């Protein structure tokens, strides 16, 4: 695997881990109340989406092994370009349901 591909996957991995660290022992009301937590989490989703967009261009064979690639990249665009209408419920559900899957996939590809 190319060095740049590994770097992008590592960026995904570390951002997923950061999101999990930020939200560990937090509830949705905690998330809603904390601008700092929401901002930090959204920033990590931006990194994830950007890294996967680059990975898709650089190494399509590897990127197809990310199960929700297109949805993740679209989510990043939504956060950046629709910053004023980000739905906290959707972000929270993504944290709970999809980040663990993406983390597992990134770890597998890096192994």
Secondary structure as GFF3:
##gff-version 3
##sequence-region A 1 111
A	DSSP	alpha_helix	3	23	.	.	.	ID=ss1
A	DSSP	alpha_helix	28	33	.	.	.	ID=ss2
A	DSSP	alpha_helix	35	58	.	.	.	ID=ss3
A	DSSP	alpha_helix	60	63	.	.	.	ID=ss4
A	DSSP	alpha_helix	69	81	.	.	.	ID=ss5
A	DSSP	three_ten_helix	83	85	.	.	.	ID=ss6
A	DSSP	alpha_helix	88	97	.	.	.	ID=ss7
A	DSSP	alpha_helix	99	110	.	.	.	ID=ss8
###
